[in-house]
Amino acid sequence: MRWGIICGVSIAAFIVTALLPPIPQPQSYHHFADQRTIFGVPHGLDVLSNLAFLVSGVLGLLFIVRFGRALDSGTRWAFATLFLGLAL
């Protein structure tokens, strides 16, 4: 019963979202703060600053793989999901 409600609400939200018109975005949104090219990467520091998220996510996943046995299964999966999302 509970899964049926969750699936029903999720499907309804997906349908409503799919039927909404596109939200216009101002062109000024694409004017990033850093206009330099660093190591061939346009808007260098805006892009390369995301490496900190990648590194911390991968290190968290490695920690879970290596030392996660001390945690119960639910906590281990919760942390793995968190760190995978952080890395992505």
C-alpha positions as CSV (number, residue, x, y, z in Angstrom):
1,M,0.0,0.0,0.0
2,R,2.7,2.5,1.0
3,W,4.8,1.7,-2.1
4,G,1.7,2.2,-4.3
5,I,1.2,5.7,-2.8
6,I,4.9,6.6,-3.3
7,C,4.9,5.3,-6.9
8,G,1.6,7.1,-7.7
9,V,2.8,10.4,-6.3
10,S,6.1,10.0,-8.2
11,I,4.3,9.2,-11.5
12,A,1.9,12.1,-11.1
13,A,4.8,14.5,-10.3
14,F,6.7,13.3,-13.4
15,I,3.6,13.8,-15.6
16,V,2.9,17.3,-14.3
17,T,6.6,18.2,-14.7
18,A,6.7,16.8,-18.3
19,L,3.6,18.9,-19.2
20,L,4.9,22.2,-17.9
21,P,6.2,24.7,-20.5
22,P,10.0,25.4,-20.5
23,I,11.2,28.0,-18.0
24,P,13.0,30.7,-19.9
25,Q,16.5,31.5,-18.6
26,P,18.1,34.9,-19.0
27,Q,21.3,34.8,-21.2
28,S,23.1,36.6,-18.4
29,Y,23.0,33.3,-16.5
30,H,25.8,32.0,-18.9
31,H,28.1,34.8,-18.0
32,F,30.3,33.0,-15.5
33,A,32.5,34.9,-13.1
34,D,35.8,33.4,-14.4
35,Q,36.2,34.1,-18.1
36,R,39.8,32.6,-18.4
37,T,40.8,29.4,-20.0
38,I,42.9,27.3,-17.7
39,F,44.6,24.1,-19.0
40,G,42.3,24.3,-22.1
41,V,39.2,24.4,-19.9
42,P,36.9,27.4,-20.7
43,H,35.8,29.3,-17.5
44,G,38.7,27.5,-15.8
45,L,38.2,28.1,-12.1
46,D,34.4,27.8,-12.3
47,V,34.8,24.3,-13.7
48,L,38.0,23.1,-12.0
49,S,36.6,24.1,-8.6
50,N,34.3,21.1,-8.9
51,L,37.3,18.8,-8.5
52,A,37.0,19.2,-4.8
53,F,33.6,17.6,-4.9
54,L,34.9,14.7,-7.0
55,V,37.9,14.1,-4.8
56,S,35.8,14.2,-1.6
57,G,33.2,11.9,-3.1
58,V,35.7,9.3,-4.3
59,L,37.6,9.4,-1.0
60,G,34.3,8.9,0.9
61,L,33.5,5.9,-1.4
62,L,36.9,4.4,-0.8
63,F,36.5,4.9,3.0
64,I,33.1,3.0,2.8
65,V,34.6,0.2,0.8
66,R,37.6,-0.1,3.1
67,F,36.1,0.5,6.6
68,G,32.4,0.2,6.0
69,R,32.1,-3.2,7.6
70,A,31.9,-1.5,11.0
71,L,28.6,0.1,9.9
72,D,25.3,-1.6,9.6
73,S,24.0,-2.3,6.1
74,G,21.5,0.6,5.9
75,T,24.1,3.2,7.1
76,R,26.7,1.9,4.7
77,W,24.2,2.2,1.7
78,A,23.2,5.7,2.9
79,F,26.8,6.9,3.0
80,A,27.6,5.2,-0.3
81,T,24.7,7.0,-1.9
82,L,25.7,10.3,-0.4
83,F,29.3,10.0,-1.6
84,L,28.4,8.7,-5.1
85,G,26.1,11.7,-5.5
86,L,28.8,14.0,-4.3
87,A,31.3,12.5,-6.8
88,L,28.7,12.8,-9.6
